[in-house]
Structure formats: structure tokens, C-alpha cells
């Protein structure tokens, strides 16, 4: 369900003065896009992807001054307003899950480039989006206490696996994926599981380097959704080149465009998670 840009859920987030001029740089975390009322953003109805794209918050803050356009392609995909490669700015509509089920906020985001096509600065249109990103990136606070059901660890509890697929060349978690993640999160909250590993995969279309990044983006998007639903249970994300269905190179195969979510209890051996962020 799409929410208005201004959320009640942001009431506890840092407050920024609406309509203010450019923020003092010292007051803005280095990783976050800036706010500047003099920056013009295109009308959303002009976007080629009017519904925007779901992205992992960590992907956004990896775009810092000096980042190249090719690196941005890997993190955010192509811009959303028919903007070419040799231009001075790119615009996106980025969707961020709030951590409250499938609720999300759509945020307009602009990248400005300096010489040689490298990032000069990034901007959000509204202070609410900046506050939401800060909240999503803040270290999670553990609940004050755990219920007996959650506190108990059953070493004999079997591992559980959930998986779902993606559209071609996309890291957007669709309805099927959201349902699988809700089910996995509910299983974790019932107690006994102490670790979640999320692995992203791709088919063989495209280069190895591009597919590695796409697999990582898929895993990161799913992991970010889970982190908002499983409390203090750690969620790791990683990429894999394994194929569920063996094919030759440059073959589109939906079953290989997937994310796998694995739940582990304290007594189960599991692969060492290789984080990708």
C-alpha cells in the first residue's frame, strides 16, 4: 500500500524544517542526500517509471561525490525521466519500505554531476524522505524484553527455506516476494530461529559483473524488508552465482532470478554469511 510522503510513522524521526533553505553541511550526515529548496525536480507524471523503484537504503548512501554513472547503474539502475548518459543530472523516484508491513514512501531523488560524469552531490526533494532514510539506516534498538516463546531457543528446530522470483533485470520485490517475506518473518517471530541468511541469484543473461551486482541488490532489498519485521534477529545478505536450473550462458530463466531466505536456529550448521554491503 502506497502511503503519503508525510507519515505519522516519522513522528519519532529527526525533524527538519519544511521549506528551509539549504541545510548547513555540517548538520547533514555525510552519507545522506542533501536538502536544498533551490533544486528543481521534474513533475512525477513525466517519469518513465511513474511507480518508481524499490531500492535498499544502503544502495542510496553508497552514491557519494566521485561515484561514476556506471556505478550508479549497478546500484539504482537507469534514471526514471528519459535522461541520457551525457547529462548533468539524473532523477529517480525511489520507494522505501517503512518497516511496517508492505507500507512504503515514494521519494524524488536527484543526482548532480561534476566534470567527467562523476557525482557532485545528491538531493532529496522533501525533508521527510531524508528523515526516513536516517531512521532506516540507524542501528536497530533491541526490544526491552523478549517473550518466553521468543527467548527460548530450540537446538533441534529444523532450518526453514523460502524463495521467490523477480522480473527480468529487476531487484524490485513483487507481491509474491512480499508474501514470502511476511511468512518468513512470522516464523522468526514465533521463536527459535536466531539467524536469517538472504541470498540473491540471477540467470545467465548479461555479464558476470553486472549479475553479481544485481544478485546483491535483490538480496539487499529482501533483507531490508525482513529487518523491519524480525526485531533483533540478525539478517545477512549475500550474492551467489549458483543456478537453480542449469543453463548455458545468455539464457533467460525465471527460476534462476530468485532470492532464497534461510532461517537457522542456534543448533544448526549453516554456511558462513558473506555480507555484500
N, C-alpha and C positions, 0 to 999 in steps of 0.2 A: 504494500500500500504506500503510495507516494504521499509524503507529508508536506505541509507548507515549509518554506525555508526557515521561518522563525518557529522554533519548537519549544514547548514547555519543558521538554527534557533537557534543554540547555540552560535551565534556570540556575543550576549549580555550577555552570562552566564560567570561566573568566569573562568579565563583561567588558565590551569595547563600546565606546561612544559612537552611536549611529550618526552618520553624516559628518563624521570628523574628517579633518584634513589628513594628509599622510602621517602615519604613525612615526614617532621618534624611533630611529632604527635600533637604538639601544634597548627599547622596550619590547622588541619583537624577537622571539626565538630565531636563531639562525636558520633552522630547518623549515620554518613555516613561510608560505607565500605572504607577501605584504598586503597592506590595505592602503589605497590611495584614491580619494574621491575624484581626482583629475583624470583617472584612467577610464577610457570609454570601452564598453563591452558591446558586442553586437546583439541585436534582438534575438531571443531564443528561437523564434519561429523561422529564422533564416538558417538554422543549423541543418546539416545533412543528417545528423543523428539527433533528432529532437528529443528522444527519450534519454539521451546521454549514455554514459557507460559506467558500469560499476568498477571501481578500482580499489586496490588496497591502499590505505592511508600511507603506508611506508613507501609505496611507489612514488607518491606525490612529493614527499620530502627528500627523495633521492635526486630530484631535479633541482640543482643548485647552480649558482653562477659558474660558467665554464662547461656545463653539460652540453653535449652535441645533439643535433637533431636526430641523428641515427640512434643515439641512446634513448632519446625521448620516445621514438617509435617503439622501442622494446618495452618501456615502462607504461606508456599510455596509449599506444597505437597512434593512428593518424589524427590530425586535428578535425574538429567537427563542423567547420564552417567553410569548406571548399578553399582552404588556404594552401597555396603551393609550398614548394620546398625553399625557394629563394625569396623569402619574405622576412619582414622584421618582427612579426608577431604571429602566434598561434592561439586559437581559442578553443576551449573544451567546455562541455557540460559533464561534470563529474558527480556520480552518485555515491554517497557514503551511507552505509548502514549505521543506524544509531545504537545498535546493541539491544534494541527492544523488538525482538522477533524479526519480521521482514520489513519494518519501517525504515525508510531512508530519506535523505535530503538530497536535492539536486542543487549543485553549486556551479556557478560560472567561474571559470579559471582561465587566466591569460598568461602566456609566456612571451616575454620580450627578449629579442636577440641583439647582441652587440656584433662586433666585427667577426668575420669568419664563421658566422652561423652558430655562435656559442651563446648560451643563456646569459643574459644580463640580469634579469630579475623576473620573478613570478608574482602573480597577484590573484587574490580572491575579490569577487565583486562585493560581498557582504561580510560584515564582522561576525555574523552568526556562523558562517562556514569556517572562518578562522578559529572560532572558539570550539566548534565541533571537532575539528582536526586536532586541536590541542588535547581535548578530552580523550579522543580515540587513541592518541599516542602516549597518554600518561600511563605509567606503570599501574597495573590493576591493584586495587586495595582488597585484601582478603576480607571475607565477611567476619563479623565479630565472633561468631561461633558456628560450628557445624552441627547439623542434626545428627543423632546417633546413627541413622541409616547411612549418611554420607561419610561420617567419621570412620565407620567400620571398613576394613579392607579385607576382602576375601581372596587369599592367595590361590584358590582353586578356580576362581572365576575365569571362564574361557574368554579369549580375545574375541572381539567383535569387529566386523568389517562392513563398511558402507561404501558404495561407489555410485557415481553418476557421470553423465557425459556432457560435453559442451558443443556448441555450434562451431563450425569450421573457423579457425583463426580467431577465436574469441576466448576471453577469460571472464566473461560475464556469467555469473551463477544464475541459471534459469529456475523456473518453478520446480522442476524435478529435483534439482540440486538443493534448493531451499528446503523442500520436504525431507530429503535425506539428511540434511544437516540438523534440522529440528529433531528428527528421530534419534540421531546420534547424540545430540546434546541432552535429550531427555534421558537416554540410557546412562550417560555420565552422571547426571544429577541424581539418579536413583541410588548411586553409591557403588563403591567397589573399584571403579576404574580410576587410575591415578596418572594416566598419560595418554595423550592423543597425538598421533602422527598423521599428517595430511600430506599426501604425495600427488604431485601433478604429472600428467603424461600428455603426449601429443602423438599424432600419426606421423607418417614419414614425409609429408609434403613440406617443402622448404628446406632451408639449411639447418645443420645441426645447431649452430649458434643461436639462430632465431628460435628454434624449437625448444632449446634449453631454457631460454628466457620466457617463452610462452608457458611452458610447463610450470616454471617457478611462479609466474603471475597467477595461474589457475590455482595452485596450491595456496598462495598467499591470500587470494580473495576468499577462498573457503575457510582458511584458518582464521582470518579476521572476523568472519561471521561467527564461528564457533567460540572465539574468545569472549564474545559478548554474552554467551549463553551458558558457559560451563564454570563460571566463578574462577576459583584459584587453580583449577586443574591445568597444568601446562599443555599448550598446544604448539607443536613444532610443524614447520612446513619445509618441504624439500621438493626437488625435481628429479625425475627418473627418465632414462631413455628406454626402459623396458617396454615391450609391446604386449598387450593382452592378446591380440591377434597378429600372428606373424605375417608380414607383407614385405614386398620389395620396396625400394625407395620411391619417393614421389607418388605415393598411393594414399588417397583419401579413405580413411576407415573410421567411422564414427565411434566404434567400440574402443579405439585407441585414444580418442580425445576425451580423457576422463580425469577425475580426481578420486583417489581412494582414501577413506578415512578409517584409521585403525585405532581401536580402543584397547588399552593394556592395563592390567592390574599389577599390583606390586610383585606377584609371584610368577609372572610370565616373561620369558625371554623374548626380547624384541630387537629389531635392528636399531643400531645407534642412529638417532636422527641427525641428518646433515642439514642445518638450517641454511636457507637461501637468502636471508635478508640481513 
